[in-house]
């Protein structure tokens, strides 16, 4: 009976985490791009509120829109606290960047709109960590709410060599590039 209760509680937690991300989501439209000598100005309209743990991001494509990369160092109506509305503006300095002098495409979206190849998007959420049934170990008390931001995770396991190539280091105590 206790195992059934645990399984039901786990399902409920997963449903709550999932339902946090099913709520009415935002949509982006009317994306327009202007450029002066050193800045790109992207205007857009956003309908609907941002989901929890979500943020407005600007993506750039150098391959005619096949792949978009999230841009950092942008200013304006980006981030977690953007409210729905029209004529939102994002500014990006192109001076000295890889996109200078190239034909690029821009898009506005959230993290789940920019999932890299080979990855899946895992939405953020909240859960209660610790002994919720009162029969756990002392280090499981008191219970506490944990918030997890959205993140990307590879679809398949990766070995230590690929991790080190990507991250620039290998923190594992058991070093073997084939692991």
Backbone torsions as a table, in degrees:
resi	resn	phi	psi	omega
1	UNK	NA	-41.9	-179.3
2	UNK	-63.9	-38.4	177.7
3	UNK	-63.6	-37.3	176.6
4	UNK	-65.2	-41.6	178.9
5	UNK	-62.7	-44.0	178.0
6	UNK	-61.0	-42.8	-179.6
7	UNK	-65.0	-41.5	178.7
8	UNK	-64.7	-42.8	179.3
9	UNK	-63.1	-39.3	178.7
10	UNK	-64.2	-42.6	178.3
11	UNK	-62.5	-42.2	179.7
12	UNK	-62.6	-43.4	178.5
13	UNK	-60.2	-45.0	179.7
14	UNK	-63.7	-38.7	177.9
15	UNK	-65.8	-40.0	178.2
16	UNK	-64.5	-45.2	177.5
17	UNK	-59.9	-43.0	-179.7
18	UNK	-68.0	-40.7	-176.6
19	UNK	-66.9	-25.5	175.5
20	UNK	-61.2	-23.3	-175.8
21	UNK	-108.2	1.8	178.4
22	UNK	-94.9	-15.6	-177.8
23	UNK	-53.7	165.4	-179.7
24	UNK	-50.4	122.6	-176.6
25	UNK	-103.9	171.1	-179.2
26	UNK	-85.0	154.7	171.1
27	UNK	-130.1	149.3	-178.8
28	UNK	-114.8	140.2	179.0
29	UNK	-152.4	178.0	177.4
30	UNK	50.6	43.3	-179.2
31	UNK	-77.1	122.3	-179.3
32	UNK	-126.2	145.9	-178.2
33	UNK	-125.8	132.4	173.6
34	UNK	-128.7	154.9	178.4
35	UNK	-140.5	139.7	168.5
36	UNK	-111.0	-157.8	-175.7
37	UNK	-60.0	-40.5	-174.6
38	UNK	-129.6	0.6	-178.8
39	UNK	-128.2	148.8	167.7
40	UNK	-109.2	133.1	178.1
41	UNK	-114.6	119.1	178.9
42	UNK	-111.6	119.5	175.8
43	UNK	-107.1	150.9	-178.0
44	UNK	-157.4	164.7	172.1
45	UNK	-112.6	143.3	177.9
46	UNK	-127.1	124.1	175.8
47	UNK	-107.4	136.6	178.6
48	UNK	85.3	154.2	-177.7
49	UNK	-77.6	155.2	172.0
50	UNK	-66.9	143.5	174.3
51	UNK	-72.5	158.3	178.7
52	UNK	-59.1	145.6	-178.8
53	UNK	63.0	19.4	179.5
54	UNK	-110.8	162.0	177.5
55	UNK	-152.2	154.6	177.7
56	UNK	-79.3	132.0	-178.2
57	UNK	-130.4	156.5	175.5
58	UNK	-111.5	129.6	179.2
59	UNK	-113.7	149.4	179.0
60	UNK	-128.4	142.9	177.4
61	UNK	-124.8	132.2	175.4
62	UNK	-104.4	4.8	-178.0
63	UNK	-125.0	45.1	175.5
64	UNK	61.8	33.1	174.1
65	UNK	87.1	7.7	179.0
66	UNK	-73.4	-40.1	-179.8
67	UNK	-134.0	134.3	177.6
68	UNK	-115.2	138.7	177.4
69	UNK	-113.6	137.9	178.5
70	UNK	-69.9	131.4	178.9
71	UNK	-91.1	137.9	172.5
72	UNK	-104.3	167.3	178.6
73	UNK	74.9	21.6	176.6
74	UNK	-95.6	157.5	-177.7
75	UNK	-129.5	162.9	175.9
76	UNK	108.5	-138.8	-175.6
77	UNK	-83.0	67.6	176.9
78	UNK	-131.7	161.5	176.4
79	UNK	105.3	-165.2	-172.6
80	UNK	-81.2	-20.8	-168.3
81	UNK	-108.7	23.9	179.6
82	UNK	-78.5	130.5	178.4
83	UNK	-93.6	152.9	177.0
84	UNK	-59.0	149.0	178.5
85	UNK	161.3	-176.9	-178.2
86	UNK	-109.8	163.2	177.5
87	UNK	55.2	39.0	172.2
88	UNK	-69.8	149.8	-177.4
89	UNK	-134.7	135.9	174.5
90	UNK	-119.6	134.7	178.7
91	UNK	-114.3	137.4	179.0
92	UNK	-136.5	128.3	178.2
93	UNK	-83.5	118.4	-178.1
94	UNK	-95.6	-4.2	-177.6
95	UNK	-61.3	119.6	176.5
96	UNK	79.2	8.8	-179.9
97	UNK	-93.7	170.2	180.0
98	UNK	-65.7	-18.7	-177.0
99	UNK	-87.7	-9.1	-179.0
100	UNK	-57.5	127.2	177.1
101	UNK	77.4	5.9	-179.3
102	UNK	-110.0	158.4	175.6
103	UNK	-85.0	111.7	-175.8
104	UNK	-122.3	159.4	174.4
105	UNK	-119.8	146.4	179.6
106	UNK	-121.3	152.9	172.1
107	UNK	-146.6	155.9	177.9
108	UNK	-113.6	137.8	179.7
109	UNK	-170.4	-165.6	176.1
110	UNK	-115.1	176.0	-176.6
111	UNK	-52.7	-36.8	-176.9
112	UNK	-73.4	-10.6	175.7
113	UNK	-86.6	-10.1	-174.9
114	UNK	-121.5	44.7	-177.5
115	UNK	-74.1	119.5	179.7
116	UNK	-66.7	154.1	176.7
117	UNK	-55.0	138.6	177.7
118	UNK	84.1	1.7	-178.5
119	UNK	-119.8	163.8	170.3
120	UNK	-124.0	153.0	177.5
121	UNK	-90.0	129.1	177.3
122	UNK	-113.4	113.0	-177.4
123	UNK	-68.3	149.6	176.7
124	UNK	-77.2	175.1	178.7
125	UNK	175.2	-169.2	-179.6
126	UNK	-128.4	151.6	174.4
127	UNK	-151.6	163.2	177.2
128	UNK	-93.5	122.7	-179.3
129	UNK	-103.8	136.0	177.4
130	UNK	121.0	-169.5	-175.4
131	UNK	-81.7	93.7	-179.3
132	UNK	-84.8	-11.6	-178.6
133	UNK	-104.5	-6.9	176.4
134	UNK	83.0	12.4	-179.2
135	UNK	-125.0	21.1	-176.7
136	UNK	-93.9	-170.3	179.8
137	UNK	-80.3	163.9	-177.7
138	UNK	-64.7	-29.4	-179.9
139	UNK	-78.2	0.6	176.7
140	UNK	-99.0	6.9	-178.1
141	UNK	-123.5	149.1	-7.7
142	UNK	-76.2	163.7	175.3
143	UNK	-69.9	155.8	178.8
144	UNK	-150.3	153.2	178.2
145	UNK	-86.0	130.5	177.6
146	UNK	-114.9	135.2	176.4
147	UNK	-108.7	135.0	179.9
148	UNK	-121.4	126.4	175.3
149	UNK	-72.3	156.9	174.4
150	UNK	-63.0	152.2	179.4
151	UNK	-155.5	168.3	174.2
152	UNK	-102.3	145.6	176.6
153	UNK	-136.7	141.7	179.6
154	UNK	-65.6	148.2	178.9
155	UNK	-69.9	-27.8	-178.0
156	UNK	-126.2	158.1	174.9
157	UNK	-62.2	151.2	175.0
158	UNK	-121.1	154.2	178.8
159	UNK	-89.1	173.4	-175.7
160	UNK	-64.5	-34.4	-179.9
161	UNK	-63.7	-47.0	179.3
162	UNK	-63.6	-40.3	177.0
163	UNK	-60.1	-46.8	-178.6
164	UNK	-66.1	-37.9	177.0
165	UNK	-61.7	-39.2	-177.9
166	UNK	-78.4	-44.2	-172.9
167	UNK	-97.2	-15.8	179.2
168	UNK	84.5	3.4	178.8
169	UNK	-158.2	165.1	177.7
170	UNK	-132.1	102.0	-176.7
171	UNK	-81.1	-0.2	-176.4
172	UNK	-66.5	143.1	174.3
173	UNK	-78.2	-22.6	-178.5
174	UNK	-109.2	90.3	-173.1
175	UNK	-88.4	122.2	174.9
176	UNK	-163.6	112.1	-171.6
177	UNK	-59.4	-19.9	179.2
178	UNK	-86.6	-7.3	178.0
179	UNK	-80.3	NA	NA
